[in-house]
């Protein structure tokens, strides 16, 4: 079996086959697995990269039937059943594609240089560099207009990542930095969250969306809904209502799937996600499975399975169990069914939203629940302890422990 991608889905698929008579090759272009839900905390100097990332070889080192290859996949030959990666070919009997998603700039890929996305450790450190450099440069600038531009931060996209980023940037400016500068007052920084839709957190209940907006506005974040970005450059963003001059712009507005659909010549939706069968296989290719953000499948109540870590892990476990059953000649499991254990997003200190469908949590209780869940899903006791202690220290002191300006 070949697994492309060492994210939540790919790792879970490989782990589900521990001890099975299957030789697994896991291919990833990076040597580490990243806990993406906490990338924004690296971007806003709350955590260090090593707190939320782990070497893939270390995670699978004790699993004797796994071989890890660090390479960039360039295509798949479904006729020969081979994966093409940087001049090498890896044959497969079963293929699991778990290559995740990329940011979508809605046809304006040239905006990427001015508005970085947040998908990888490199993205997080790049955003952290821009964020901290903005304050350092504002300290040196005498021109009030340029100082104001440097201290304006724009987050595009009102989903969980955008909400969490905007709240965290506001906390950095208003809580962590005020006593560290002599010429500027970081509390005067302007943080703007722009959402093209009618409300924030569109996948959450309306009352939670409204709560998140109120919480952000109490923190000093300007929330603009129903506002689509029409232009973006190094100096700021353009809207139908005018221009916002900004020193830092971060993109959290949408995603598109990896090129897996092109590799497989498979049917896909408008975002490039492969339309998979109920057992997560590609129609007409029972030996090829696509999972996680790369796949689209309708779940309960006719809604697509969301692109969340929990969904990817469930898909990976399911495919691993299905392949194990085929190898052993056992009956296959029933069609995949996603179990939604709730949607979560943190807004800031003592504020988060948790949506269990019929049960909603907000405020301090929601924030404590959000914190506990994220610590629980971190890999390894060391990382759980480090993150828990770092959060406790930040909570008590209002400081950010990873305020280092380094080249990403």
C-alpha positions as CSV (number, residue, x, y, z in Angstrom):
1,X,0.0,0.0,0.0
2,X,1.2,3.5,-0.8
3,X,-0.1,6.5,1.3
4,X,0.5,10.0,-0.1
5,X,0.4,12.5,2.7
6,X,1.5,12.4,6.3
7,X,-1.4,14.5,7.7
8,X,-4.1,13.3,10.0
9,X,-5.8,11.0,7.4
10,X,-2.6,9.5,6.0
11,X,-1.1,8.8,9.4
12,X,-4.3,7.2,10.7
13,X,-4.6,5.0,7.6
14,X,-1.0,3.7,8.2
15,X,-1.6,3.2,11.9
16,X,-4.8,1.3,11.3
17,X,-2.8,-1.4,9.4
18,X,-0.2,-1.9,12.2
19,X,0.4,-5.7,12.4
20,X,-1.5,-6.4,9.1
21,X,0.3,-8.3,6.3
22,X,0.7,-5.1,4.3
23,X,3.9,-3.3,3.3
24,X,3.2,0.4,3.5
25,X,5.1,3.3,1.9
26,X,4.1,6.7,3.2
27,X,5.3,9.6,1.0
28,X,5.3,13.2,2.1
29,X,7.1,16.3,0.8
30,X,8.0,17.3,4.4
31,X,9.5,15.2,7.2
32,X,7.0,16.3,9.8
33,X,3.4,16.1,10.7
34,X,1.8,19.3,11.8
35,X,-1.2,19.8,14.2
36,X,-2.8,22.4,11.9
37,X,-5.5,23.6,14.3
38,X,-2.8,25.3,16.4
39,X,-0.8,26.8,13.5
40,X,-2.3,30.2,14.3
41,X,-0.7,30.1,17.7
42,X,2.7,29.8,16.1
43,X,1.8,32.6,13.8
44,X,0.9,34.9,16.8
45,X,4.0,33.9,18.9
46,X,2.1,31.9,21.5
47,X,3.8,28.5,20.7
48,X,6.9,27.4,19.0
49,X,6.9,25.2,15.9
50,X,8.3,22.2,17.7
51,X,5.3,22.3,20.1
52,X,2.9,21.3,17.3
53,X,4.9,19.3,14.9
54,X,6.6,15.9,15.0
55,X,8.9,13.9,12.7
56,X,6.9,11.4,10.7
57,X,9.7,8.8,11.0
58,X,9.5,9.2,14.8
59,X,5.7,8.8,14.8
60,X,5.8,5.6,12.7
61,X,9.3,4.3,13.7
62,X,7.9,1.4,15.8
63,X,5.6,0.2,13.1
64,X,7.6,-2.5,11.3
65,X,5.5,-2.6,8.1
66,X,5.9,1.2,7.3
67,X,8.6,2.8,5.1
68,X,8.7,6.6,5.1
69,X,9.8,8.5,2.0
70,X,10.4,12.2,1.9
71,X,9.6,13.3,-1.7
72,X,7.2,15.4,-3.7
73,X,4.6,13.4,-5.6
74,X,4.2,14.6,-9.2
75,X,1.6,12.2,-10.5
76,X,0.0,8.8,-10.4
77,X,0.0,6.2,-13.3
78,X,-3.3,4.4,-12.6
79,X,-2.7,2.0,-15.5
80,X,0.7,0.8,-14.2
81,X,-0.4,1.4,-10.6
82,X,2.6,3.5,-9.8
83,X,3.1,6.7,-7.9
84,X,5.6,9.2,-9.5
85,X,7.8,11.2,-7.1
86,X,10.9,13.2,-8.0
87,X,12.3,10.7,-10.5
88,X,11.3,7.5,-8.7
89,X,8.3,5.3,-9.1
90,X,6.6,3.5,-6.2
91,X,4.3,0.6,-7.2
92,X,1.1,0.0,-5.3
93,X,-1.7,-2.6,-4.9
94,X,-3.7,-0.1,-2.8
95,X,-3.3,3.7,-2.9
96,X,-4.5,6.1,-0.3
97,X,-4.4,9.8,-1.4
98,X,-4.4,12.1,1.7
99,X,-2.8,15.2,0.2
100,X,-5.0,17.8,2.0
101,X,-5.9,21.2,0.6
102,X,-4.2,24.4,-0.6
103,X,-5.4,28.0,-0.2
104,X,-7.8,29.4,-2.7
105,X,-7.4,32.9,-3.9
106,X,-10.4,32.6,-6.2
107,X,-8.5,33.1,-9.4
108,X,-6.0,35.7,-8.0
109,X,-3.0,33.6,-7.1
110,X,-0.8,36.7,-7.5
111,X,-2.3,37.9,-4.2
112,X,-0.4,35.1,-2.4
113,X,2.8,37.1,-2.0
114,X,1.0,39.9,-0.3
115,X,-1.4,37.8,1.8
116,X,0.2,34.5,2.9
117,X,-2.0,31.6,3.9
118,X,-1.7,29.5,7.0
119,X,-1.3,25.8,6.1
120,X,2.3,24.9,7.0
121,X,4.9,25.6,9.7
122,X,6.7,27.8,7.2
123,X,3.5,29.9,6.7
124,X,3.1,30.4,10.4
125,X,6.7,31.6,10.9
126,X,6.4,33.9,7.9
127,X,3.2,35.5,9.3
128,X,4.9,35.7,12.8
129,X,7.8,37.5,11.2
130,X,5.6,40.0,9.4
131,X,3.5,40.6,12.5
132,X,6.4,41.3,14.8
133,X,8.4,43.3,12.2
134,X,5.4,45.6,11.7
135,X,5.7,46.8,15.3
136,X,9.5,47.1,15.1
137,X,9.3,49.2,11.9
138,X,6.5,51.3,13.3
139,X,8.8,52.1,16.3
140,X,11.4,53.6,13.9
141,X,9.0,55.5,11.5
142,X,8.3,59.2,12.2
143,X,5.6,59.5,9.5
144,X,2.2,59.1,11.2
145,X,0.5,57.8,8.0
146,X,3.1,55.1,7.4
147,X,3.1,54.2,11.1
148,X,-0.7,53.8,11.0
149,X,-0.4,51.6,7.9
150,X,2.2,49.4,9.6
151,X,0.0,49.0,12.6
152,X,-3.0,47.9,10.6
153,X,-3.5,44.1,10.3
154,X,-6.1,42.6,7.9
155,X,-7.3,39.0,8.1
156,X,-9.4,37.9,5.1
157,X,-11.9,35.1,5.8
158,X,-14.3,34.7,8.7
159,X,-14.1,31.0,9.3
160,X,-12.5,29.4,12.4
161,X,-8.9,30.2,11.2
162,X,-9.7,33.8,10.5
163,X,-11.6,34.4,13.7
164,X,-8.8,32.8,15.8
165,X,-6.1,34.8,14.0
166,X,-7.9,38.1,14.3
167,X,-8.5,37.5,18.0
168,X,-4.9,36.4,18.7
169,X,-3.4,39.4,16.8
170,X,-5.6,41.8,18.9
171,X,-4.3,40.1,22.1
172,X,-0.7,40.4,21.0
173,X,-1.2,44.1,20.3
174,X,-3.3,45.0,23.4
175,X,-1.9,42.6,26.0
176,X,1.6,41.3,25.2
177,X,3.4,44.3,23.7
178,X,2.2,47.6,25.3
179,X,5.1,47.8,27.8
180,X,7.8,46.7,25.3
181,X,7.9,49.8,23.1
182,X,8.8,53.4,23.9
183,X,7.7,55.5,20.9
184,X,4.5,53.6,19.8
185,X,1.5,52.3,21.7
186,X,0.8,48.8,20.3
187,X,-2.8,49.1,21.7
188,X,-3.5,51.6,18.9
189,X,-3.1,48.8,16.3
190,X,-6.0,48.3,14.0
191,X,-7.1,44.7,13.4
192,X,-9.7,44.2,10.7
193,X,-11.5,40.9,9.9
194,X,-13.1,40.7,6.5
195,X,-15.7,38.2,5.5
196,X,-17.5,38.1,2.1
197,X,-20.5,36.2,3.5
198,X,-23.2,37.6,5.7
199,X,-21.8,36.4,9.0
200,X,-18.7,34.9,10.7
201,X,-18.4,31.1,11.3
202,X,-21.0,30.2,8.7
203,X,-20.9,26.5,9.7
204,X,-21.8,27.3,13.3
205,X,-25.2,28.1,14.7
206,X,-26.2,31.8,14.2
207,X,-26.2,32.5,17.9
208,X,-22.5,31.3,18.1
209,X,-21.7,33.4,15.1
210,X,-23.2,36.5,16.7
211,X,-21.4,35.7,20.0
212,X,-18.0,35.5,18.2
213,X,-18.6,38.8,16.5
214,X,-19.4,40.5,19.8
215,X,-16.4,39.0,21.5
216,X,-14.1,40.1,18.7
217,X,-15.5,43.6,18.7
218,X,-15.0,43.9,22.5
219,X,-11.4,43.1,21.9
220,X,-11.2,46.0,19.4
221,X,-11.3,43.9,16.2
222,X,-13.2,45.6,13.3
223,X,-15.5,43.0,11.8
224,X,-16.6,43.6,8.2
225,X,-19.2,41.1,6.8
226,X,-20.6,41.1,3.3
227,X,-17.4,42.6,2.1
228,X,-15.5,40.9,-0.7
229,X,-11.8,41.7,-1.4
230,X,-11.4,42.9,-4.9
231,X,-7.6,43.6,-4.8
232,X,-4.6,42.8,-2.7
233,X,-1.0,44.0,-2.7
234,X,1.9,44.8,-0.4
235,X,0.2,48.0,0.7
236,X,-3.2,46.7,1.7
237,X,-6.5,45.4,0.3
238,X,-9.2,46.9,-1.9
239,X,-12.9,46.5,-1.2
240,X,-16.0,47.7,-3.1
241,X,-16.4,50.3,-0.3
242,X,-12.8,51.5,-0.6
243,X,-9.2,50.6,0.3
244,X,-7.6,49.6,3.6
245,X,-4.0,50.4,3.8
246,X,-2.3,47.7,5.8
247,X,1.2,46.5,6.7
248,X,0.2,42.9,7.2
249,X,-2.5,40.9,5.4
250,X,-3.2,37.2,6.1
251,X,-5.4,35.0,3.9
252,X,-7.9,32.6,5.5
253,X,-10.7,32.9,3.0
254,X,-10.9,29.5,1.4
255,X,-9.2,26.3,0.2
256,X,-9.0,24.1,-2.8
257,X,-7.9,20.5,-3.0
258,X,-4.5,19.3,-4.0
259,X,-4.1,18.2,-7.7
260,X,-5.1,14.6,-6.8
261,X,-8.1,14.8,-9.1
262,X,-5.8,15.6,-12.1
263,X,-3.4,12.8,-11.1
264,X,-6.2,10.2,-11.1
265,X,-8.4,11.8,-13.8
266,X,-11.2,11.4,-11.4
267,X,-14.6,13.3,-11.1
268,X,-14.3,16.3,-8.7
269,X,-16.2,19.3,-7.4
270,X,-15.6,23.0,-8.1
271,X,-12.9,23.1,-5.4
272,X,-11.0,20.1,-6.9
273,X,-12.1,17.6,-4.3
274,X,-12.5,14.1,-5.7
275,X,-16.0,12.7,-5.6
276,X,-15.6,9.4,-3.8
277,X,-17.8,6.4,-3.4
278,X,-19.4,5.4,-0.1
279,X,-16.4,3.4,0.8
280,X,-14.1,6.4,0.0
281,X,-12.7,4.7,-3.2
282,X,-12.5,6.5,-6.5
283,X,-15.4,5.4,-8.8
284,X,-14.0,2.7,-11.2
285,X,-10.8,2.3,-9.1
286,X,-11.6,0.1,-6.1
287,X,-7.9,0.0,-5.2
288,X,-7.6,3.8,-4.9
289,X,-9.0,5.7,-1.9
290,X,-9.1,9.5,-1.4
291,X,-9.6,10.9,2.1
292,X,-9.5,14.1,4.1
293,X,-9.6,17.5,2.5
294,X,-8.9,16.0,-0.9
295,X,-12.2,14.1,-1.0
296,X,-15.9,15.2,-1.0
297,X,-18.7,12.9,0.2
298,X,-22.1,13.6,1.5
299,X,-22.6,12.8,5.2
300,X,-25.7,12.8,7.4
301,X,-28.5,15.2,6.6
302,X,-27.2,15.6,3.1
303,X,-24.3,17.8,4.1
304,X,-20.7,17.3,2.9
305,X,-18.3,15.9,5.4
306,X,-16.3,18.9,6.6
307,X,-12.6,19.4,6.0
308,X,-11.6,18.9,9.6
309,X,-8.9,16.9,11.4
310,X,-11.5,14.7,13.0
311,X,-13.1,13.8,9.7
312,X,-9.7,13.0,8.1
313,X,-8.8,10.8,11.0
314,X,-12.1,8.9,10.8
315,X,-11.6,8.4,7.0
316,X,-8.0,7.2,7.5
317,X,-9.1,4.7,10.1
318,X,-12.0,3.5,8.0
319,X,-9.8,2.9,4.9
320,X,-7.2,1.1,6.9
321,X,-9.8,-1.2,8.3
322,X,-11.3,-1.8,4.9
323,X,-7.9,-2.7,3.3
324,X,-7.1,-5.0,6.2
325,X,-10.4,-6.8,5.6
326,X,-9.7,-7.2,1.9
327,X,-6.3,-8.6,2.5
328,X,-7.6,-11.1,5.0
329,X,-10.6,-12.0,2.8
330,X,-13.0,-10.8,5.5
331,X,-16.3,-9.0,4.9
332,X,-15.7,-5.2,4.3
333,X,-17.0,-2.7,6.8
334,X,-20.3,-0.9,6.0
335,X,-20.1,2.4,4.1
336,X,-18.2,5.3,5.7
337,X,-20.2,7.3,8.2
338,X,-18.8,10.5,9.6
339,X,-19.5,11.1,13.3
340,X,-19.5,14.8,14.2
341,X,-18.3,15.4,17.7
342,X,-18.8,19.1,17.5
343,X,-17.3,22.3,15.9
344,X,-15.0,24.5,17.9
345,X,-13.3,27.8,17.5
346,X,-11.6,30.1,20.0
347,X,-12.1,33.8,19.9
348,X,-9.6,35.0,22.5
349,X,-8.8,34.9,26.1
350,X,-11.8,33.3,28.0
351,X,-13.9,33.2,24.8
352,X,-14.6,30.3,22.5
353,X,-17.6,28.8,20.8
354,X,-18.5,25.1,20.8
355,X,-21.3,23.7,18.6
356,X,-22.6,20.2,19.4
357,X,-25.7,20.8,17.4
358,X,-28.3,20.9,20.2
359,X,-25.8,22.0,22.9
360,X,-23.8,25.2,22.6
361,X,-20.9,26.4,24.8
362,X,-19.5,30.0,24.9
363,X,-17.3,32.1,27.1
364,X,-15.0,30.7,29.7
365,X,-16.6,27.2,29.7
366,X,-16.3,27.0,25.9
367,X,-12.7,28.2,26.1
368,X,-11.7,25.6,28.7
369,X,-13.4,22.9,26.7
370,X,-11.6,24.1,23.5
371,X,-8.3,24.1,25.4
372,X,-8.8,20.6,26.8
373,X,-9.7,19.1,23.5
374,X,-6.8,20.5,21.7
375,X,-4.3,19.4,24.4
376,X,-5.8,15.9,24.3
377,X,-5.4,15.6,20.5
378,X,-1.7,16.7,20.6
379,X,0.7,13.8,20.0
380,X,2.9,12.8,22.9
381,X,3.0,13.6,26.6
382,X,5.8,16.0,26.2
383,X,3.9,18.2,23.8
384,X,0.7,18.1,25.9
385,X,2.6,19.2,29.0
386,X,4.6,22.0,27.1
387,X,1.5,23.4,25.5
388,X,-0.6,23.3,28.7
389,X,2.2,25.0,30.7
390,X,2.8,27.6,28.0
391,X,-0.9,28.4,27.9
392,X,-1.1,28.7,31.7
393,X,2.0,31.0,31.7
394,X,0.5,33.1,29.0
395,X,-2.9,33.3,30.8
396,X,-1.3,34.4,34.0
397,X,1.3,36.8,32.6
398,X,-0.3,37.9,29.3
399,X,3.0,37.2,27.6
400,X,3.8,35.4,24.4
401,X,6.8,33.1,24.7
402,X,7.8,32.7,21.1
403,X,8.3,36.3,19.9
404,X,11.3,35.6,17.8
405,X,11.8,37.2,14.4
406,X,13.6,34.6,12.2
407,X,13.7,33.9,8.5
408,X,10.9,31.4,7.7
